[in-house]
């Protein structure tokens, strides 16, 4: 959107096919205001005390994801797509995908196994799903 250049804001149109998910992620430089235009979405974020806040949005609903907190969107409707628009208070909000960051990098398998209280074989299975 050329009119936003230099305004320290950004905007995104998000299409969610039926059954799809925008996996847990963060925006380190901005909060996100999401407006649902079509369909339904389950959304949520985890605060700094590990409390989960969720809501099922219907067309016309809005939801705020605070800056830097882990959040997600899920279209659990197996028949209908969803369309949402997000606004950010930064020209470059950044996106850190939690699954991709953990399982598509060279973080040592032993470190991840200890962090997730599991074994290396489980971590390697998870990493296979994220191999580029």
Secondary structure, DSSP 4 states (H G I P E B T S, - for coil): -GGGTTTT-EEEEEEE-TT-EEEEEE-TT--EEEEEEESEEEEEEE-TT--EEEEEEETT-EEEE-TT--EEEE---SS--EEEEEEESSS----EEHHHHHHSS---HHHHHHHTTS-HHHHHHHHHTT--
